[in-house]
């Protein structure tokens, strides 16, 4: 009967959004290895090359494009965080920056200490970040919540941070064959899946 067919069609249309929602699952970060590759040690002081420092405006633009937050707000947050670190405090709990503005640290000079279980990175002697080999845990700073995994992929150390709204920050550190230079790839991904990668190069300094 025509009426019956119409009702069946309407039921099908009503079920479609439910089925589509059921197919959308939250992204899950894959764990990284906790086993340190033989002969790989990032310990030391690293100085950013001049050409990488000149690319800073591009870094700010990439943050602005992927973080969904006004760039001037982000820069103010970074300045405040450096001041807080010098004063002995970690970060402002009232941060209004997005995922990248809150969790991304950069610096012209990096001091890295690698232990048996993790890596400590000091950015311009202002902020120190700790990453444990094979970690997979929730993290929060102020009102910003995220999931972080970090560990080894081949000879590279990789840190992935995924925000609640789907924004993602991937930080990859790699040593050159002579172990006298290091490359840092920072990949920013917006909640709309747009990606931007920034490359920073460092030379070993004073070791």
N, C-alpha and C positions, 0 to 999 in steps of 0.2 A: 504494500500500500504506500502511496506517495507520502502520507503523513508519517508513517513508520520510518521510511528512508530519511526524511528530513530530521526526525529526532535522533536517529543514529548518526547522521552527519554532524549535528550540533554537539553530541556527546564526544565525537572524535575531536572536534575543534577545541572543546573544553579540556580534553585530556592532554593536548599537545603541549601547552605551557608547562604542565606538571612534569611531563616526560623530559622536556628540554631542561628544566631546572634540575631534574634528577641526574642528567648527564654532565652537568657542570660541577666538577669537584675541585676543591681548593688545591693549589699547587703545593707539592711536598718537595722539600730540598733533599737531595740525595746525600747521604753521609760521605765524608771524606776519610781517607786512610789515616790512621794514627801512627803508622810505621814510618820512621824517618828514612829517606833514601840514603844509601851509603855515600859518604863523602860530601853531603850537602849540608852546609852550615852558613846561615845568613848573619851570624854574629859579626858585629863591627859597626863602624860609623860610615854612613853613606851620604855623599853630597850630590844634590841634584845638578844635572848639567844645565848650563845657561839656556840652551834652546828649549829645554823643558820648562824652565821658569818663565820664559817668554810666552809660553802657551797658556798661562793662567787665565787670561780673559776667555779663552775657549772653554776652559774647565767651568768657569762661572756660567757661561751660556748653556753648557750641557746640563748643569745642575738645574738651571732655571727651566729648561725644556722638559726635563723628565721628572722633576720633583713636584711640580704643580704649586710652587710657592714663589712669591716675588723674590728676585735675586738679591735685592737690597736687604730684605729681611734675613736671608741666609748669611750674607756677609756680616751683618750686625751680630748674628748668632755666633759666627766663628770668632769674631773679635772678642765678644763677651766671654766665650768659652776659654780663650787664651788668657784673658784677665783673671777668670775664676781659677784656672789652673795655677797661675802664678801666685794667687792668694791662698792656695791650698784647697780650694773647693773643686768639685768635679765638673758639673755642668749646671746650668740653670734649669730648675724643675719646671719652669713656666715656658719652656721653649715652644715657639709657634712655627718653627721650620718643619719641613717635611722629612721623610725618611733619610734622604741623602744629607740634608742640612744638619741632621742630628747625629747620624752615625758615621759619616765620612770624615776622616782626619787626613790632612795633608801637611807637608812641611818641606822646606828646602833641605833640611838636614834630618836624617833618621839615624837613631842609635838603636840597634837591634841586639837583643840578648836571646840566644836560643839555648834552651835547656833540654833535658831528656823528655819533658812532657809538654812543652809549649814554647811560645815565642812572645817576647815583650818588645814592643816597638814604641820608642819615644820620638815624638814629632816636634822638632825645634825646641827640645828640652822643656816643652810646656805641658803636653798631654802624653800619658803612657797608656797604651792599649795592651791587654793580655789576651792571647788566643791559645787555647789548649788543643793539642793534636787530637783529631777525631771528635771534637765537641759537636753537640747537636742539642741546642737548648733555647728556651725563650729568653729574650733580653728586653729590658725597658729602660728608657731614660725619660724622666718626667712623664709626659702623657703619650710618648711614642713607644709602641710595642712592636716587637718583631721576633722572628725566628732566625737563629744563626747556626750555620754549620761551618766548620773550618777543618782543614787537614791537607793531606798531600795528594796531588794528582801528578804522577810521575815525579819529576824533580822540582815541581813548582808548589808553592804553598798558596792555597786558595781559601778565601773567606767569602761566604755568601750570606747576605742579610736580606730577608724577605719581610716586607711590611704587611700589615693587615689588609691594606687596600690593593695589594698586588704589585706595588713598587719594589724593585729589587736592585741591590747593590752587590756587584761581584768584584773582588779585589784579588789580583793574582800577582805574586812575586816570583821572579825567575832569575837565577844566577847565570852569568855567561860562563863559557867553558873555562876561561882562565880565572874565574871567581873574583875578578877585580872590578866587575861592573854588574849592575842589577837593573832589571826592567820591571816596572810596575804597570800592569794593565788595570785600569779602573773602568768597569762597564756599568753604566747606569741604564736601567730599564724602567720606563714609565708604566703606570697601570694600564695604559693603552697599548703596551707591548712595543713601544718605540725604544730603540737602543742607541746609545752613544758610548763609544770607547775612547778613553783618554790614555795615552802612553807617556809615562815618565821614566827617564833614564837617570841612573845614579852611578857614581864612581866611588870605589872604596877610598876612604880618607883617613890618613893618620894611623893605619894599622900595620 
